[in-house]
Amino acid sequence: MKNLPLPAAASILAAALLVGCQNASPEAAEPESDTDSATPHGYVEGAEEASEPQLRLSVSDSESGAVQILDLISEETVLEVPATADTTLAGTDARFLYLADQEAGTVTPVDTGVWTVDHGDHKHYYRAEPTALDAVTGDDPAHVVSAGTGVALFFDGEGRAKLLDRGGLGDGNVEQLGTIRPGPHHGVAVPYEDHLISTVPGESSEDLPSSLAVYDEKGKAEPVDEDCADIHGTGVTREGPAFACAEGLMTFDDDLSAKLVPYPDEADGSRAWSVEVGRDLTAAPLDDHGIGLFDAKSGEWTYADTGAEVVAASVAGDDSAVVALDADGTAYAIDPETGESETKENLIDAPKTESEGHGSGPDVVVDRERTYVSDPSSGTVLELDQADGLRQARSFDVGGTPAALAVTGR
């Protein structure tokens, strides 16, 4: 192991990081017998059960920071979350949004009010009133990663990651279970099993981190042997976490062993600054052109060529579809197995700004049946059928400058 200077960390509760389905939610116990009908099987207090997934689309405005939550069945706006121009959609999962206000130093979890509980042989679908929860404070919040039953909020200014109990959020409780403090830098921490995998600052807090450490349930840090230069971008598949580095992806397995997987040969010196994940598939948009598609199960890359730099990409939760949006506003429906572009369609007039992409420019998010693309120039969000040549199914006039998107409820 490397001899890295790692500050002492406070204890992290192991129970917070036990592996669990990201859609999992607290629910009442099942009846003890068939004769007890007072509490139906799968009952969740305060929620309405439905026969199909209850999906909602969240849209962040790049200028005001405000977020609209639209019900995709009724097409009505069910909640508007006011914010400031310093607010970004820093993270999402299957139920919650995490809004970071860098100026105020807060991260606000938002319950979108739709979720699925998977019992293996069957599923329960729920809807409830969406609500903004209590904010978590800290200096210069940046990346938020939700995985399993934990949510890690990284505050760059104080170099601290705070761990929340995701299960408690469903009851409206924002409970901080523990914290680690690697030191000030532009960092990220990922909950995985009963550990946190966090970036570690380099020689200067202004530099992107190039090292990682694994923190156990007691807060003890174990440096990772492999270097991962200029870390920026992370995601978690069923196989484990992946971090985007200058030379490739740093992956972790069940034993927390790290391996640097070089980008595909076609990258030709390009790198990814973000990653988007599905079940086993990781999409890594390269900063020149094209996307690397990494299959975490096989450990193999597939390259998807595009004619321009990709500013946003998304993978369906079941790996059935990949859709990318380039800097010219052209969308690509990509075959996840071959990397071939099945459809190439110019959809929007992409604004030319210095900070295109997730959070400020147009965004794309893929659900199992539909794809959503934000168009800041027209104040609309397009709903597309990726199985039918990106055919436009609906359009939502949300106004303002819609940018970052999220679909919840699966």
Helices and strands as residue ranges (DSSP letters): G 14-17, E 48-50, E 56-61, E 67-71, E 77-81, E 87-92, E 96-101, E 106-111, E 114-118, E 123-127, E 131-132, E 136-137, E 141-147, E 150-155, E 160-165, H 166-169, E 176-180, E 189-192, E 195-200, E 211-215, E 221-223, E 234-237, E 240-244, E 248-252, E 258-262, G 265-267, E 276-277, E 281-285, E 291-295, E 300-304, E 310-315, E 322-326, E 330-334, E 341-346, E 364-366, E 371-375, E 380-385, G 386-388, E 391-397, E 402-408
